[in-house]
Each structure stands twice: as C-alpha cells, then as structure tokens.
Amino acid sequence: MTKTDGSPWAQQWIEEGPWAYTFHGGGWMLADNERGERASVRFQPSEQGRLVPVELRVDSPALDSNTLRRLPLSIMETLANTVWRGELRDMLATAPAGDLHDRTIMPPQFTGISARRGVARLKVPDGAKPDSFYQQVAEIYGHLARGSNRPAVELAEANGVPLTTVHRWVKEARRRRFLAPGQKGRRG
C-alpha cells in the first residue's frame, strides 16, 4: 500500500508485511514495525549506478541477532531501486559532492510516532474545513482503525489536538459520507 503524507521528503509510505517504509532526505529510508523496531538506511549509488545501502541505524526494544535477522534490508534496497529510485537519484544528483561522503548526514529522527503512524499528521486549515480535509480524515482514520483499537486517540496524538476535536472531525466525515456510519462496539 502506498500513501502520501505531505511532508517534504517522506513523500510516500509503503506497507509491506509487518513493516512500513518512508523515504527521507539525505538518501535515508526508514522502516518500522508494530514491535517498535526501527531501521534507518542511507543509500548511495554504486559505481554500476545501483542504489546500495551504505549506513544503517537501528532502534529496537531489544537489539539481538533475531532483531537483526528480521530487518528488511533487501526489501528496502528493492524499494530504493524501484519505487523511490527517481526521488533518491534526484536528491543525490543535486547534493554537493562532498555531502555524499559526509558522515554527518543524519538519519530521520526516531520518534514516538512510527513511520506508519506518521501518516496521521494532517494539515488542518483555519476556519471552515473543505471536503478534501474530511476526505483525508476519513482515509487516515480508516487506515488507523484497521491496525489499532484507538484510531481517534492516535490521530489526536499525532496532530496535537484534543480527542474531542478528532471525534468532531470523524463525525463530520461520516456526515459528508466519506466514512461509513459507525457501529457500536466496532472500531472504524
């Protein structure tokens, strides 16, 4: 599944199995899963022109050999050379030559909100909200509801708004028929 999240570098996120992937600036790709494991990999072109991993950062509740075996490095390399090849090559082509080998290029920050849940960030317009806003609320809320028992709470936390505000957004998205009517005792 591919989605857009609107941030400048993490233009898409992709879910593949238990992992979610986002592409970031500096040649970095972030992967995370529901276990709280996160891997950030920096890519550069090889002499043959293929994008290859050159740096790895891992954040995990327990870093052991099993965690390392679960890291989806081959999938990340495939995504770098297929889905995000253009974005990575454009970014690398416009970077000053010294930057490509500069070890100070930092990976995306690991935060409490995973890459998968990072999509929950909305651009909230001031004043009256257009249909496009409520369509985005419906899409994100529906996605979160498939993997969480607390989609409204996660949406509120990701956007720094009160839970009652998210409930109001969801209610309006339902009224505008972007979300199906809610059912008591069922999420989403």
Secondary structure per residue as TSV (DSSP state, phi and psi in degrees):
chain	resnum	aa	ss	phi	psi
A	1	M	-	360.0	132.0
A	2	T	E	-117.6	134.2
A	3	K	E	-136.4	162.5
A	4	T	-	-108.1	139.0
A	5	D	-	-115.3	-2.5
A	6	G	-	84.3	-10.6
A	7	S	-	-77.4	159.4
A	8	P	S	-60.6	-42.4
A	9	W	S	-105.4	-37.6
A	10	A	-	-78.9	72.0
A	11	Q	-	-72.9	-26.0
A	12	Q	-	-142.5	156.1
A	13	W	E	-128.8	148.2
A	14	I	E	-130.0	135.4
A	15	E	E	-104.4	131.5
A	16	E	E	-141.5	107.9
A	17	G	T	63.3	-137.9
A	18	P	T	-80.3	-2.1
A	19	W	E	-106.4	149.4
A	20	A	E	-120.6	141.8
A	21	Y	E	-124.7	140.3
A	22	T	E	-134.8	146.9
A	23	F	E	-99.5	136.4
A	24	H	-	-128.3	170.5
A	25	G	G	-66.2	163.9
A	26	G	G	78.2	10.6
A	27	G	G	82.6	12.3
A	28	W	E	-91.5	142.4
A	29	M	E	-124.6	135.2
A	30	L	E	-110.6	135.3
A	31	A	E	-124.1	138.2
A	32	D	E	-145.0	161.0
A	33	N	E	-137.4	175.7
A	34	E	T	-69.0	-16.3
A	35	R	T	-74.2	-8.9
A	36	G	S	89.9	9.2
A	37	E	-	-84.8	135.6
A	38	R	E	-135.2	137.6
A	39	A	E	-130.8	134.0
A	40	S	E	-119.6	125.0
A	41	V	E	-123.7	133.2
A	42	R	E	-101.2	134.0
A	43	F	E	-111.2	147.6
A	44	Q	E	-141.5	155.9
A	45	P	E	-74.3	139.4
A	46	S	-	-80.0	177.0
A	47	E	T	-62.2	-26.5
A	48	Q	T	-85.0	-4.3
A	49	G	S	94.8	-5.5
A	50	R	-	-80.0	140.4
A	51	L	E	-77.9	124.5
A	52	V	E	-125.6	149.3
A	53	P	E	-70.3	135.5
A	54	V	E	-124.1	-11.3
A	55	E	E	-151.8	142.6
A	56	L	E	-133.6	132.9
A	57	R	E	-124.2	134.2
A	58	V	E	-125.8	137.4
A	59	D	E	-129.3	123.8
A	60	S	-	-151.7	148.4
A	61	P	S	-57.9	-34.9
A	62	A	S	-142.5	114.7
A	63	L	-	-94.0	106.4
A	64	D	S	-140.7	-177.8
A	65	S	H	-63.3	-33.1
A	66	N	H	-65.1	-41.4
A	67	T	H	-61.0	-46.4
A	68	L	H	-62.4	-37.3
A	69	R	H	-66.3	-30.9
A	70	R	H	-77.2	-17.5
A	71	L	-	-59.9	132.0
A	72	P	-	-89.0	53.4
A	73	L	H	-61.4	-39.5
A	74	S	H	-67.4	-36.7
A	75	I	H	-66.4	-41.2
A	76	M	H	-62.3	-41.2
A	77	E	H	-65.3	-39.9
A	78	T	H	-62.2	-45.9
A	79	L	H	-61.3	-41.5
A	80	A	H	-60.9	-36.0
A	81	N	H	-95.0	-0.8
A	82	T	T	-124.7	-77.9
A	83	V	T	-61.0	-49.3
A	84	W	T	-105.1	13.9
A	85	R	H	-55.0	-47.0
A	86	G	H	-61.7	-46.9
A	87	E	H	-63.4	-44.4
A	88	L	H	-64.7	-44.4
A	89	R	H	-66.4	-40.5
A	90	D	H	-61.8	-45.1
A	91	M	H	-64.5	-43.5
A	92	L	H	-68.9	-33.4
A	93	A	H	-69.5	-30.5
A	94	T	H	-92.3	-7.6
A	95	A	S	-75.8	140.4
A	96	P	-	-57.4	143.7
A	97	A	G	-51.9	-41.4
A	98	G	G	-63.9	-29.5
A	99	D	G	-65.5	-28.9
A	100	L	G	-65.7	-25.5
A	101	H	G	-113.5	7.0
A	102	D	-	-77.6	118.1
A	103	R	T	-73.0	-2.6
A	104	T	T	-87.2	-3.3
A	105	I	-	-64.0	119.9
A	106	M	-	-96.3	147.4
A	107	P	-	-74.2	166.8
A	108	P	-	-58.9	146.4
A	109	Q	-	-69.6	135.9
A	110	F	-	-77.9	126.7
A	111	T	-	-126.9	176.1
A	112	G	S	-66.7	-23.4
A	113	I	S	-96.9	124.3
A	114	S	-	-73.1	168.6
A	115	A	H	-59.2	-40.0
A	116	R	H	-61.2	-44.8
A	117	R	H	-82.0	-13.9
A	118	G	H	-58.1	-25.1
A	119	V	T	-66.0	-13.7
A	120	A	T	-74.0	-6.6
A	121	R	-	-74.6	128.8
A	122	L	-	-112.5	152.5
A	123	K	-	-94.2	105.1
A	124	V	-	-90.2	112.8
A	125	P	-	-73.6	151.6
A	126	D	S	-74.6	152.1
A	127	G	S	72.3	-149.7
A	128	A	S	-63.0	136.0
A	129	K	-	-93.1	132.0
A	130	P	-	-77.7	167.8
A	131	D	H	-54.2	-38.6
A	132	S	H	-59.5	-34.7
A	133	F	H	-64.9	-47.2
A	134	Y	H	-70.2	-28.5
A	135	Q	H	-64.1	-42.5
A	136	Q	H	-65.5	-42.0
A	137	V	H	-57.8	-46.7
A	138	A	H	-62.0	-44.0
A	139	E	H	-64.0	-47.4
A	140	I	H	-68.9	-44.9
A	141	Y	H	-60.6	-43.5
A	142	G	H	-61.6	-41.0
A	143	H	H	-64.7	-47.1
A	144	L	H	-63.0	-37.4
A	145	A	H	-64.6	-27.2
A	146	R	H	-70.9	-23.4
A	147	G	H	-121.8	5.9
A	148	S	-	-144.7	148.7
A	149	N	S	-86.6	-4.6
A	150	R	-	-133.4	56.0
A	151	P	H	-63.2	-38.4
A	152	A	H	-66.8	-39.3
A	153	V	H	-63.5	-44.9
A	154	E	H	-63.8	-40.3
A	155	L	H	-64.8	-40.8
A	156	A	H	-64.3	-46.2
A	157	E	H	-62.3	-42.6
A	158	A	H	-66.5	-27.2
A	159	N	H	-105.7	-1.3
A	160	G	T	63.6	36.5
A	161	V	-	-122.0	159.9
A	162	P	-	-65.5	152.7
A	163	L	H	-58.3	-36.4
A	164	T	H	-62.3	-32.1
A	165	T	H	-65.6	-44.7
A	166	V	H	-63.4	-42.0
A	167	H	H	-58.9	-39.5
A	168	R	H	-65.1	-43.3
A	169	W	H	-60.7	-45.3
A	170	V	H	-64.4	-42.3
A	171	K	H	-59.4	-43.3
A	172	E	H	-69.1	-37.6
A	173	A	H	-62.2	-37.9
A	174	R	H	-67.3	-43.6
A	175	R	H	-59.8	-37.6
A	176	R	T	-83.7	4.2
A	177	R	T	67.4	27.6
A	178	F	S	-87.3	-19.1
A	179	L	S	-126.4	143.9
A	180	A	-	-66.7	155.3
A	181	P	-	-56.8	143.5
A	182	G	-	-72.3	155.7
A	183	Q	-	-123.4	130.9
A	184	K	T	-58.3	131.5
A	185	G	T	84.2	0.1
A	186	R	-	-122.7	138.6
A	187	R	-	-81.0	152.0
A	188	G	-	87.2	360.0
